[in-house]
Amino acid sequence: MATAPSLEAALGMAFAERCTVIVDMARVTFMASSGIGKLVRARKRLRAADGDLFVRNVPPNVRQVFTICGLDELFGEQRKAAAAG
């Protein structure tokens, strides 16, 4: 949760501006359920406001967490889209 305040601040601006957010996870070494919850809720909120949230550069250990939580397809599409953009 060391980066949670930075994430919250960036997402707050994105919600206000209805934009697309790309979260570069290259330096993420650990992700707890609270972090996953923040990403899922942020994506839902952004999509409801004509924005979106993508993730890219997801380390294998975090990708495994997404898979265990059943979110690999949700974030899998976003990894491909973010890599293309």
ABEGO torsion letter per residue (X at the ends): XAAAAAAAAAAAAAAAAGBBBBBBAAABABBBAAAAAAAAAAAAAAAAAGBBBBBBGBBAAAAAAAAAAGAAAAAAAAAAAAAAX
